[in-house]
Amino acid sequence: MVDLAALRRLALALPEIEASPDGARLAFEVGGKGVAWSYFARPYPKARRELVDGVIAVRCSRETKEMLLEAAPDRFFDDDHYRGFPAVLVRLEAIDEAELAGLLAQAWRILAPKALVKRIDAERSGTVTLGRDFP
């Protein structure tokens, strides 16, 4: 189980991630692109979307999304709004920190500026001294 404090800690450990200043919803971005955010659902058709506690959306490839939905429907799901969109809905009560950290890192890698990804990869391979912003 992952609580919101752990989610925040995991997301902000990624290089150049910014958190939304809006207290009502969570949103983590890199380069202005959403890595993970609060999930809002319609309680019934045409109703206004409402925040769903304990669920977040995390950006991923369509292939990863399909694999996660099939392999672990207890942890990951989809709805009509997200169908076809490259993000998966995650039940925080059903996922552990290590798995969520991996998903967030994959999302970061997809969305981060290519120069940043290249720099971080170089730092990890030991060709450059690690910077302060590296987790």
N, CA, C and O atoms as a GROMACS GRO file, in nm:
protein
  540
    1MET      N    1   0.084  -0.119   0.000
    1MET     CA    2   0.000   0.000   0.000
    1MET      C    3   0.088   0.124   0.000
    1MET      O    4   0.189   0.131   0.071
    2VAL      N    5   0.050   0.221  -0.080
    2VAL     CA    6   0.123   0.347  -0.089
    2VAL      C    7   0.030   0.459  -0.045
    2VAL      O    8  -0.082   0.471  -0.095
    3ASP      N    9   0.076   0.542   0.048
    3ASP     CA   10  -0.005   0.658   0.087
    3ASP      C   11   0.039   0.780   0.006
    3ASP      O   12   0.136   0.773  -0.070
    4LEU      N   13  -0.032   0.890   0.022
    4LEU     CA   14  -0.003   1.009  -0.058
    4LEU      C   15   0.134   1.068  -0.028
    4LEU      O   16   0.200   1.122  -0.117
    5ALA      N   17   0.178   1.057   0.097
    5ALA     CA   18   0.311   1.107   0.133
    5ALA      C   19   0.419   1.028   0.060
    5ALA      O   20   0.516   1.085   0.010
    6ALA      N   21   0.403   0.896   0.054
    6ALA     CA   22   0.500   0.812  -0.017
    6ALA      C   23   0.496   0.841  -0.167
    6ALA      O   24   0.601   0.848  -0.232
    7LEU      N   25   0.377   0.857  -0.223
    7LEU     CA   26   0.364   0.892  -0.365
    7LEU      C   27   0.440   1.021  -0.394
    7LEU      O   28   0.517   1.029  -0.489
    8ARG      N   29   0.418   1.120  -0.311
    8ARG     CA   30   0.484   1.249  -0.329
    8ARG      C   31   0.637   1.234  -0.320
    8ARG      O   32   0.710   1.289  -0.402
    9ARG      N   33   0.684   1.159  -0.222
    9ARG     CA   34   0.827   1.137  -0.204
    9ARG      C   35   0.887   1.066  -0.326
    9ARG      O   36   0.993   1.106  -0.376
   10LEU      N   37   0.819   0.962  -0.374
   10LEU     CA   38   0.868   0.887  -0.490
   10LEU      C   39   0.872   0.974  -0.615
   10LEU      O   40   0.970   0.972  -0.690
   11ALA      N   41   0.767   1.050  -0.638
   11ALA     CA   42   0.761   1.134  -0.758
   11ALA      C   43   0.866   1.244  -0.754
   11ALA      O   44   0.935   1.269  -0.853
   12LEU      N   45   0.878   1.310  -0.640
   12LEU     CA   46   0.972   1.423  -0.630
   12LEU      C   47   1.118   1.379  -0.626
   12LEU      O   48   1.208   1.462  -0.636
   13ALA      N   49   1.143   1.249  -0.611
   13ALA     CA   50   1.280   1.198  -0.616
   13ALA      C   51   1.333   1.193  -0.759
   13ALA      O   52   1.454   1.182  -0.780
   14LEU      N   53   1.244   1.202  -0.857
   14LEU     CA   54   1.286   1.199  -0.997
   14LEU      C   55   1.339   1.336  -1.038
   14LEU      O   56   1.288   1.438  -0.992
   15PRO      N   57   1.441   1.340  -1.125
   15PRO     CA   58   1.501   1.466  -1.164
   15PRO      C   59   1.402   1.562  -1.231
   15PRO      O   60   1.326   1.526  -1.320
   16GLU      N   61   1.407   1.686  -1.184
   16GLU     CA   62   1.331   1.798  -1.241
   16GLU      C   63   1.180   1.778  -1.241
   16GLU      O   64   1.109   1.839  -1.321
   17ILE      N   65   1.130   1.695  -1.151
   17ILE     CA   66   0.984   1.679  -1.135
   17ILE      C   67   0.932   1.797  -1.055
   17ILE      O   68   0.994   1.841  -0.958
   18GLU      N   69   0.819   1.848  -1.097
   18GLU     CA   70   0.752   1.956  -1.025
   18GLU      C   71   0.615   1.908  -0.982
   18GLU      O   72   0.547   1.837  -1.056
   19ALA      N   73   0.575   1.949  -0.862
   19ALA     CA   74   0.443   1.915  -0.810
   19ALA      C   75   0.350   2.032  -0.833
   19ALA      O   76   0.391   2.148  -0.825
   20SER      N   77   0.225   2.002  -0.862
   20SER     CA   78   0.124   2.106  -0.879
   20SER      C   79   0.103   2.179  -0.748
   20SER      O   80   0.100   2.116  -0.642
   21PRO      N   81   0.089   2.310  -0.753
   21PRO     CA   82   0.064   2.385  -0.630
   21PRO      C   83  -0.080   2.373  -0.581
   21PRO      O   84  -0.112   2.415  -0.470
   22ASP      N   85  -0.167   2.318  -0.662
   22ASP     CA   86  -0.309   2.304  -0.629
   22ASP      C   87  -0.325   2.198  -0.521
   22ASP      O   88  -0.292   2.082  -0.543
   23GLY      N   89  -0.374   2.236  -0.404
   23GLY     CA   90  -0.388   2.143  -0.293
   23GLY      C   91  -0.497   2.041  -0.311
   23GLY      O   92  -0.493   1.935  -0.248
   24ALA      N   93  -0.595   2.067  -0.395
   24ALA     CA   94  -0.709   1.976  -0.411
   24ALA      C   95  -0.675   1.855  -0.498
   24ALA      O   96  -0.738   1.750  -0.486
   25ARG      N   97  -0.576   1.870  -0.583
   25ARG     CA   98  -0.541   1.759  -0.671
   25ARG      C   99  -0.390   1.744  -0.676
   25ARG      O  100  -0.314   1.839  -0.657
   26LEU      N  101  -0.347   1.622  -0.700
   26LEU     CA  102  -0.205   1.594  -0.716
   26LEU      C  103  -0.171   1.596  -0.863
   26LEU      O  104  -0.248   1.547  -0.946
   27ALA      N  105  -0.058   1.652  -0.895
   27ALA     CA  106  -0.008   1.646  -1.032
   27ALA      C  107   0.143   1.661  -1.026
   27ALA      O  108   0.196   1.752  -0.963
   28PHE      N  109   0.211   1.570  -1.093
   28PHE     CA  110   0.356   1.573  -1.101
   28PHE      C  111   0.394   1.580  -1.248
   28PHE      O  112   0.347   1.502  -1.329
   29GLU      N  113   0.482   1.677  -1.281
   29GLU     CA  114   0.517   1.702  -1.420
   29GLU      C  115   0.668   1.710  -1.437
   29GLU      O  116   0.741   1.745  -1.344
   30VAL      N  117   0.712   1.678  -1.557
   30VAL     CA  118   0.850   1.704  -1.598
   30VAL      C  119   0.842   1.773  -1.733
   30VAL      O  120   0.778   1.723  -1.826
   31GLY      N  121   0.907   1.886  -1.744
   31GLY     CA  122   0.903   1.961  -1.869
   31GLY      C  123   0.762   2.002  -1.909
   31GLY      O  124   0.732   2.013  -2.028
   32GLY      N  125   0.675   2.025  -1.810
   32GLY     CA  126   0.537   2.066  -1.837
   32GLY      C  127   0.445   1.953  -1.880
   32GLY      O  128   0.332   1.978  -1.920
   33LYS      N  129   0.493   1.829  -1.874
   33LYS     CA  130   0.412   1.713  -1.915
   33LYS      C  131   0.378   1.628  -1.794
   33LYS      O  132   0.464   1.603  -1.709
   34GLY      N  133   0.254   1.582  -1.787
   34GLY     CA  134   0.206   1.507  -1.672
   34GLY      C  135   0.261   1.367  -1.661
   34GLY      O  136   0.241   1.284  -1.750
   35VAL      N  137   0.330   1.340  -1.551
   35VAL     CA  138   0.383   1.207  -1.521
   35VAL      C  139   0.278   1.127  -1.443
   35VAL      O  140   0.252   1.010  -1.474
   36ALA      N  141   0.218   1.190  -1.342
   36ALA     CA  142   0.114   1.126  -1.261
   36ALA      C  143   0.023   1.236  -1.207
   36ALA      O  144   0.067   1.348  -1.182
   37TRP      N  145  -0.106   1.202  -1.188
   37TRP     CA  146  -0.202   1.301  -1.142
   37TRP      C  147  -0.322   1.234  -1.077
   37TRP      O  148  -0.344   1.114  -1.091
   38SER      N  149  -0.398   1.315  -1.005
   38SER     CA  150  -0.520   1.266  -0.939
   38SER      C  151  -0.620   1.216  -1.042
   38SER      O  152  -0.625   1.264  -1.155
   39TYR      N  153  -0.698   1.120  -0.999
   39TYR     CA  154  -0.802   1.062  -1.086
   39TYR      C  155  -0.938   1.118  -1.047
   39TYR      O  156  -0.978   1.114  -0.930
   40PHE      N  157  -1.007   1.168  -1.145
   40PHE     CA  158  -1.144   1.218  -1.127
   40PHE      C  159  -1.236   1.131  -1.212
   40PHE      O  160  -1.208   1.106  -1.330
   41ALA      N  161  -1.345   1.084  -1.154
   41ALA     CA  162  -1.440   0.998  -1.226
   41ALA      C  163  -1.579   1.057  -1.219
   41ALA      O  164  -1.611   1.136  -1.130
   42ARG      N  165  -1.660   1.019  -1.314
   42ARG     CA  166  -1.801   1.058  -1.312
   42ARG      C  167  -1.879   0.955  -1.231
   42ARG      O  168  -1.874   0.836  -1.262
   43PRO      N  169  -1.951   0.998  -1.127
   43PRO     CA  170  -2.029   0.902  -1.048
   43PRO      C  171  -2.144   0.841  -1.129
   43PRO      O  172  -2.191   0.732  -1.099
   44TYR      N  173  -2.189   0.913  -1.230
   44TYR     CA  174  -2.291   0.865  -1.322
   44TYR      C  175  -2.276   0.945  -1.451
   44TYR      O  176  -2.215   1.052  -1.449
   45PRO      N  177  -2.330   0.897  -1.564
   45PRO     CA  178  -2.312   0.966  -1.693
   45PRO      C  179  -2.353   1.113  -1.687
   45PRO      O  180  -2.454   1.150  -1.628
   46LYS      N  181  -2.272   1.195  -1.750
   46LYS     CA  182  -2.292   1.340  -1.763
   46LYS      C  183  -2.278   1.416  -1.632
   46LYS      O  184  -2.299   1.537  -1.629
   47ALA      N  185  -2.242   1.347  -1.526
   47ALA     CA  186  -2.219   1.414  -1.398
   47ALA      C  187  -2.082   1.482  -1.401
   47ALA      O  188  -1.995   1.446  -1.482
   48ARG      N  189  -2.064   1.576  -1.314
   48ARG     CA  190  -1.935   1.642  -1.299
   48ARG      C  191  -1.836   1.540  -1.241
   48ARG      O  192  -1.871   1.461  -1.155
   49ARG      N  193  -1.712   1.544  -1.289
   49ARG     CA  194  -1.610   1.453  -1.239
   49ARG      C  195  -1.578   1.486  -1.093
   49ARG      O  196  -1.574   1.602  -1.054
   50GLU      N  197  -1.556   1.379  -1.014
   50GLU     CA  198  -1.524   1.394  -0.872
   50GLU      C  199  -1.393   1.322  -0.843
   50GLU      O  200  -1.363   1.218  -0.901
   51LEU      N  201  -1.316   1.380  -0.751
   51LEU     CA  202  -1.190   1.320  -0.711
   51LEU      C  203  -1.215   1.183  -0.649
   51LEU      O  204  -1.304   1.167  -0.565
   52VAL      N  205  -1.137   1.084  -0.692
   52VAL     CA  206  -1.144   0.950  -0.636
   52VAL      C  207  -1.021   0.931  -0.548
   52VAL      O  208  -0.909   0.924  -0.598
   53ASP      N  209  -1.041   0.923  -0.418
   53ASP     CA  210  -0.929   0.904  -0.325
   53ASP      C  211  -0.864   0.769  -0.348
   53ASP      O  212  -0.932   0.669  -0.375
   54GLY      N  213  -0.732   0.766  -0.336
   54GLY     CA  214  -0.660   0.640  -0.344
   54GLY      C  215  -0.634   0.588  -0.484
   54GLY      O  216  -0.591   0.474  -0.501
   55VAL      N  217  -0.661   0.671  -0.584
   55VAL     CA  218  -0.635   0.631  -0.723
   55VAL      C  219  -0.562   0.745  -0.793
   55VAL      O  220  -0.598   0.862  -0.778
   56ILE      N  221  -0.459   0.709  -0.869
   56ILE     CA  222  -0.390   0.808  -0.951
   56ILE      C  223  -0.379   0.755  -1.094
   56ILE      O  224  -0.390   0.635  -1.118
   57ALA      N  225  -0.356   0.847  -1.185
   57ALA     CA  226  -0.326   0.811  -1.323
   57ALA      C  227  -0.175   0.828  -1.341
   57ALA      O  228  -0.117   0.926  -1.294
   58VAL      N  229  -0.113   0.732  -1.408
   58VAL     CA  230   0.030   0.738  -1.436
   58VAL      C  231   0.051   0.716  -1.585
   58VAL      O  232  -0.002   0.621  -1.643
   59ARG      N  233   0.127   0.804  -1.645
   59ARG     CA  234   0.155   0.794  -1.788
   59ARG      C  235   0.238   0.669  -1.817
   59ARG      O  236   0.326   0.633  -1.739
   60CYS      N  237   0.210   0.604  -1.927
   60CYS     CA  238   0.285   0.485  -1.969
   60CYS      C  239   0.261   0.465  -2.118
   60CYS      O  240   0.178   0.533  -2.178
   61SER      N  241   0.333   0.373  -2.176
   61SER     CA  242   0.308   0.340  -2.317
   61SER      C  243   0.178   0.261  -2.326
   61SER      O  244   0.133   0.203  -2.226
   62ARG      N  245   0.118   0.258  -2.443
   62ARG     CA  246  -0.005   0.180  -2.461
   62ARG      C  247   0.021   0.030  -2.439
   62ARG      O  248  -0.063  -0.041  -2.386
   63GLU      N  249   0.139  -0.015  -2.481
   63GLU     CA  250   0.174  -0.156  -2.463
   63GLU      C  251   0.186  -0.191  -2.315
   63GLU      O  252   0.136  -0.295  -2.271
   64THR      N  253   0.252  -0.105  -2.239
   64THR     CA  254   0.264  -0.127  -2.095
   64THR      C  255   0.128  -0.126  -2.029
   64THR      O  256   0.099  -0.208  -1.942
   65LYS      N  257   0.044  -0.033  -2.070
   65LYS     CA  258  -0.091  -0.024  -2.013
   65LYS      C  259  -0.167  -0.155  -2.035
   65LYS      O  260  -0.225  -0.210  -1.942
   66GLU      N  261  -0.166  -0.204  -2.157
   66GLU     CA  262  -0.238  -0.330  -2.187
   66GLU      C  263  -0.184  -0.445  -2.103
   66GLU      O  264  -0.261  -0.526  -2.052
   67MET      N  265  -0.052  -0.452  -2.090
   67MET     CA  266   0.010  -0.558  -2.011
   67MET      C  267  -0.031  -0.548  -1.864
   67MET      O  268  -0.064  -0.649  -1.802
   68LEU      N  269  -0.027  -0.428  -1.807
   68LEU     CA  270  -0.063  -0.409  -1.666
   68LEU      C  271  -0.210  -0.442  -1.641
   68LEU      O  272  -0.243  -0.506  -1.542
   69LEU      N  273  -0.297  -0.397  -1.730
   69LEU     CA  274  -0.441  -0.424  -1.714
   69LEU      C  275  -0.470  -0.573  -1.716
   69LEU      O  276  -0.555  -0.622  -1.641
   70GLU      N  277  -0.400  -0.645  -1.802
   70GLU     CA  278  -0.422  -0.789  -1.812
   70GLU      C  279  -0.358  -0.865  -1.696
   70GLU      O  280  -0.417  -0.959  -1.642
   71ALA      N  281  -0.237  -0.824  -1.659
   71ALA     CA  282  -0.162  -0.899  -1.557
   71ALA      C  283  -0.208  -0.873  -1.414
   71ALA      O  284  -0.200  -0.962  -1.330
   72ALA      N  285  -0.257  -0.752  -1.386
   72ALA     CA  286  -0.288  -0.718  -1.247
   72ALA      C  287  -0.411  -0.627  -1.237
   72ALA      O  288  -0.399  -0.511  -1.198
   73PRO      N  289  -0.529  -0.678  -1.270
   73PRO     CA  290  -0.650  -0.595  -1.264
   73PRO      C  291  -0.687  -0.552  -1.121
   73PRO      O  292  -0.770  -0.463  -1.103
   74ASP      N  293  -0.626  -0.616  -1.022
   74ASP     CA  294  -0.649  -0.574  -0.884
   74ASP      C  295  -0.576  -0.444  -0.852
   74ASP      O  296  -0.615  -0.371  -0.760
   75ARG      N  297  -0.469  -0.413  -0.927
   75ARG     CA  298  -0.390  -0.291  -0.904
   75ARG      C  299  -0.411  -0.184  -1.009
   75ARG      O  300  -0.398  -0.065  -0.980
   76PHE      N  301  -0.444  -0.224  -1.132
   76PHE     CA  302  -0.454  -0.130  -1.243
   76PHE      C  303  -0.588  -0.144  -1.312
   76PHE      O  304  -0.642  -0.254  -1.324
   77PHE      N  305  -0.642  -0.030  -1.358
   77PHE     CA  306  -0.768  -0.035  -1.430
   77PHE      C  307  -0.776   0.080  -1.528
   77PHE      O  308  -0.686   0.163  -1.537
   78ASP      N  309  -0.885   0.084  -1.601
   78ASP     CA  310  -0.909   0.181  -1.707
   78ASP      C  311  -1.054   0.226  -1.695
   78ASP      O  312  -1.134   0.159  -1.631
   79ASP      N  313  -1.088   0.338  -1.757
   79ASP     CA  314  -1.228   0.376  -1.768
   79ASP      C  315  -1.249   0.438  -1.906
   79ASP      O  316  -1.154   0.453  -1.983
   80ASP      N  317  -1.372   0.474  -1.936
   80ASP     CA  318  -1.402   0.526  -2.070
   80ASP      C  319  -1.319   0.650  -2.103
   80ASP      O  320  -1.277   0.667  -2.217
   81HIS      N  321  -1.296   0.735  -2.005
   81HIS     CA  322  -1.222   0.859  -2.029
   81HIS      C  323  -1.076   0.830  -2.067
   81HIS      O  324  -1.018   0.900  -2.150
   82TYR      N  325  -1.018   0.728  -2.007
   82TYR     CA  326  -0.877   0.696  -2.031
   82TYR      C  327  -0.855   0.590  -2.138
   82TYR      O  328  -0.741   0.567  -2.179
   83ARG      N  329  -0.961   0.526  -2.185
   83ARG     CA  330  -0.947   0.422  -2.286
   83ARG      C  331  -0.882   0.482  -2.411
   83ARG      O  332  -0.928   0.582  -2.464
   84GLY      N  333  -0.774   0.420  -2.455
   84GLY     CA  334  -0.701   0.470  -2.572
   84GLY      C  335  -0.595   0.573  -2.539
   84GLY      O  336  -0.515   0.608  -2.625
   85PHE      N  337  -0.593   0.622  -2.415
   85PHE     CA  338  -0.494   0.722  -2.375
   85PHE      C  339  -0.378   0.651  -2.306
   85PHE      O  340  -0.400   0.557  -2.230
   86PRO      N  341  -0.255   0.694  -2.330
   86PRO     CA  342  -0.139   0.625  -2.272
   86PRO      C  343  -0.115   0.659  -2.124
   86PRO      O  344  -0.015   0.721  -2.089
   87ALA      N  345  -0.207   0.616  -2.041
   87ALA     CA  346  -0.194   0.628  -1.895
   87ALA      C  347  -0.277   0.518  -1.834
   87ALA      O  348  -0.380   0.477  -1.889
   88VAL      N  349  -0.232   0.469  -1.719
   88VAL     CA  350  -0.304   0.363  -1.648
   88VAL      C  351  -0.349   0.417  -1.513
   88VAL      O  352  -0.280   0.498  -1.452
   89LEU      N  353  -0.464   0.371  -1.467
   89LEU     CA  354  -0.516   0.410  -1.336
   89LEU      C  355  -0.466   0.310  -1.234
   89LEU      O  356  -0.472   0.189  -1.255
   90VAL      N  357  -0.416   0.361  -1.122
   90VAL     CA  358  -0.348   0.279  -1.022
   90VAL      C  359  -0.419   0.291  -0.887
   90VAL      O  360  -0.442   0.401  -0.837
   91ARG      N  361  -0.452   0.175  -0.830
   91ARG     CA  362  -0.510   0.171  -0.694
   91ARG      C  363  -0.394   0.172  -0.595
   91ARG      O  364  -0.320   0.074  -0.585
   92LEU      N  365  -0.379   0.282  -0.522
   92LEU     CA  366  -0.266   0.296  -0.431
   92LEU      C  367  -0.268   0.194  -0.318
   92LEU      O  368  -0.162   0.154  -0.270
   93GLU      N  369  -0.385   0.152  -0.276
   93GLU     CA  370  -0.393   0.054  -0.167
   93GLU      C  371  -0.344  -0.085  -0.210
   93GLU      O  372  -0.315  -0.169  -0.125
   94ALA      N  373  -0.335  -0.108  -0.341
   94ALA     CA  374  -0.301  -0.242  -0.391
   94ALA      C  375  -0.160  -0.252  -0.448
   94ALA      O  376  -0.119  -0.360  -0.491
   95ILE      N  377  -0.086  -0.143  -0.448
   95ILE     CA  378   0.047  -0.144  -0.509
   95ILE      C  379   0.152  -0.116  -0.402
   95ILE      O  380   0.124  -0.047  -0.304
   96ASP      N  381   0.272  -0.169  -0.421
   96ASP     CA  382   0.377  -0.138  -0.324
   96ASP      C  383   0.467  -0.027  -0.379
   96ASP      O  384   0.461   0.007  -0.497
   97GLU      N  385   0.549   0.028  -0.290
   97GLU     CA  386   0.632   0.143  -0.327
   97GLU      C  387   0.729   0.111  -0.441
   97GLU      O  388   0.749   0.194  -0.529
   98ALA      N  389   0.788  -0.007  -0.440
   98ALA     CA  390   0.885  -0.042  -0.543
   98ALA      C  391   0.820  -0.045  -0.681
   98ALA      O  392   0.877   0.005  -0.778
   99GLU      N  393   0.701  -0.103  -0.690
   99GLU     CA  394   0.632  -0.110  -0.819
   99GLU      C  395   0.590   0.029  -0.866
   99GLU      O  396   0.604   0.062  -0.984
  100LEU      N  397   0.540   0.111  -0.774
  100LEU     CA  398   0.501   0.246  -0.811
  100LEU      C  399   0.623   0.329  -0.852
  100LEU      O  400   0.617   0.406  -0.948
  101ALA      N  401   0.733   0.313  -0.780
  101ALA     CA  402   0.856   0.385  -0.817
  101ALA      C  403   0.898   0.350  -0.959
  101ALA      O  404   0.941   0.437  -1.035
  102GLY      N  405   0.888   0.222  -0.995
  102GLY     CA  406   0.922   0.180  -1.130
  102GLY      C  407   0.831   0.240  -1.235
  102GLY      O  408   0.877   0.284  -1.341
  103LEU      N  409   0.701   0.244  -1.206
  103LEU     CA  410   0.605   0.305  -1.300
  103LEU      C  411   0.633   0.454  -1.318
  103LEU      O  412   0.631   0.504  -1.430
  104LEU      N  413   0.659   0.523  -1.207
  104LEU     CA  414   0.688   0.666  -1.215
  104LEU      C  415   0.816   0.692  -1.293
  104LEU      O  416   0.824   0.786  -1.371
  105ALA      N  417   0.917   0.608  -1.272
  105ALA     CA  418   1.043   0.623  -1.345
  105ALA      C  419   1.022   0.602  -1.495
  105ALA      O  420   1.080   0.674  -1.577
  106GLN      N  421   0.941   0.503  -1.532
  106GLN     CA  422   0.911   0.480  -1.674
  106GLN      C  423   0.837   0.600  -1.733
  106GLN      O  424   0.867   0.643  -1.844
  107ALA      N  425   0.741   0.653  -1.659
  107ALA     CA  426   0.666   0.770  -1.707
  107ALA      C  427   0.760   0.888  -1.724
  107ALA      O  428   0.752   0.960  -1.823
  108TRP      N  429   0.847   0.908  -1.627
  108TRP     CA  430   0.944   1.017  -1.635
  108TRP      C  431   1.029   1.002  -1.760
  108TRP      O  432   1.050   1.100  -1.833
  109ARG      N  433   1.077   0.882  -1.786
  109ARG     CA  434   1.164   0.856  -1.901
  109ARG      C  435   1.092   0.885  -2.034
  109ARG      O  436   1.154   0.935  -2.128
  110ILE      N  437   0.963   0.854  -2.041
  110ILE     CA  438   0.884   0.879  -2.162
  110ILE      C  439   0.870   1.029  -2.187
  110ILE      O  440   0.876   1.074  -2.302
  111LEU      N  441   0.852   1.107  -2.080
  111LEU     CA  442   0.813   1.247  -2.094
  111LEU      C  443   0.925   1.349  -2.075
  111LEU      O  444   0.914   1.462  -2.122
  112ALA      N  445   1.031   1.311  -2.007
  112ALA     CA  446   1.138   1.407  -1.979
  112ALA      C  447   1.206   1.450  -2.108
  112ALA      O  448   1.212   1.374  -2.205
  113PRO      N  449   1.258   1.572  -2.110
  113PRO     CA  450   1.334   1.616  -2.228
  113PRO      C  451   1.448   1.518  -2.257
  113PRO      O  452   1.515   1.470  -2.165
  114LYS      N  453   1.469   1.489  -2.382
  114LYS     CA  454   1.568   1.388  -2.422
  114LYS      C  455   1.709   1.421  -2.370
  114LYS      O  456   1.784   1.332  -2.333
  115ALA      N  457   1.744   1.550  -2.368
  115ALA     CA  458   1.876   1.589  -2.318
  115ALA      C  459   1.889   1.555  -2.169
  115ALA      O  460   1.997   1.515  -2.125
  116LEU      N  461   1.783   1.572  -2.094
  116LEU     CA  462   1.785   1.537  -1.951
  116LEU      C  463   1.800   1.387  -1.932
  116LEU      O  464   1.879   1.342  -1.849
  117VAL      N  465   1.725   1.309  -2.009
  117VAL     CA  466   1.735   1.162  -2.000
  117VAL      C  467   1.878   1.118  -2.035
  117VAL      O  468   1.935   1.033  -1.967
  118LYS      N  469   1.933   1.176  -2.139
  118LYS     CA  470   2.069   1.141  -2.181
  118LYS      C  471   2.169   1.175  -2.071
  118LYS      O  472   2.259   1.096  -2.042
  119ARG      N  473   2.153   1.292  -2.009
  119ARG     CA  474   2.244   1.332  -1.902
  119ARG      C  475   2.234   1.237  -1.782
  119ARG      O  476   2.336   1.196  -1.726
  120ILE      N  477   2.112   1.203  -1.743
  120ILE     CA  478   2.092   1.113  -1.628
  120ILE      C  479   2.148   0.974  -1.660
  120ILE      O  480   2.212   0.912  -1.575
  121ASP      N  481   2.126   0.926  -1.781
  121ASP     CA  482   2.181   0.796  -1.821
  121ASP      C  483   2.334   0.798  -1.815
  121ASP      O  484   2.396   0.701  -1.771
  122ALA      N  485   2.394   0.909  -1.858
  122ALA     CA  486   2.540   0.921  -1.853
  122ALA      C  487   2.588   0.922  -1.708
  122ALA      O  488   2.690   0.860  -1.676
  123GLU      N  489   2.517   0.992  -1.621
  123GLU     CA  490   2.553   0.996  -1.479
  123GLU      C  491   2.545   0.856  -1.418
  123GLU      O  492   2.631   0.816  -1.340
  124ARG      N  493   2.441   0.783  -1.453
  124ARG     CA  494   2.423   0.648  -1.398
  124ARG      C  495   2.531   0.553  -1.447
  124ARG      O  496   2.573   0.463  -1.374
  125SER      N  497   2.576   0.572  -1.571
  125SER     CA  498   2.678   0.482  -1.625
  125SER      C  499   2.817   0.516  -1.572
  125SER      O  500   2.913   0.443  -1.596
  126GLY      N  501   2.827   0.628  -1.500
  126GLY     CA  502   2.954   0.666  -1.439
  126GLY      C  503   3.042   0.751  -1.527
  126GLY      O  504   3.157   0.777  -1.492
  127THR      N  505   2.991   0.797  -1.641
  127THR     CA  506   3.073   0.879  -1.729
  127THR      C  507   3.074   1.025  -1.687
  127THR      O  508   3.154   1.104  -1.737
  128VAL      N  509   2.985   1.062  -1.595
  128VAL     CA  510   2.976   1.198  -1.547
  128VAL      C  511   2.954   1.191  -1.396
  128VAL      O  512   2.892   1.097  -1.346
  129THR      N  513   3.004   1.289  -1.323
  129THR     CA  514   2.981   1.293  -1.179
  129THR      C  515   2.833   1.318  -1.152
  129THR      O  516   2.770   1.400  -1.219
  130LEU      N  517   2.778   1.246  -1.055
  130LEU     CA  518   2.636   1.262  -1.022
  130LEU      C  519   2.607   1.404  -0.977
  130LEU      O  520   2.680   1.461  -0.897
  131GLY      N  521   2.498   1.458  -1.029
  131GLY     CA  522   2.454   1.592  -0.989
  131GLY      C  523   2.366   1.587  -0.866
  131GLY      O  524   2.324   1.480  -0.823
  132ARG      N  525   2.338   1.703  -0.810
  132ARG     CA  526   2.255   1.712  -0.690
  132ARG      C  527   2.113   1.666  -0.713
  132ARG      O  528   2.049   1.617  -0.621
  133ASP      N  529   2.062   1.681  -0.835
  133ASP     CA  530   1.921   1.650  -0.860
  133ASP      C  531   1.896   1.503  -0.891
  133ASP      O  532   1.783   1.465  -0.920
  134PHE      N  533   1.999   1.422  -0.885
  134PHE     CA  534   1.982   1.280  -0.917
  134PHE      C  535   1.937   1.204  -0.793
  134PHE      O  536   1.996   1.218  -0.686
  135PRO      N  537   1.830   1.122  -0.808
  135PRO     CA  538   1.779   1.050  -0.690
  135PRO      C  539   1.872   0.940  -0.643
  135PRO      O  540   1.842   0.871  -0.546
   0.00000   0.00000   0.00000
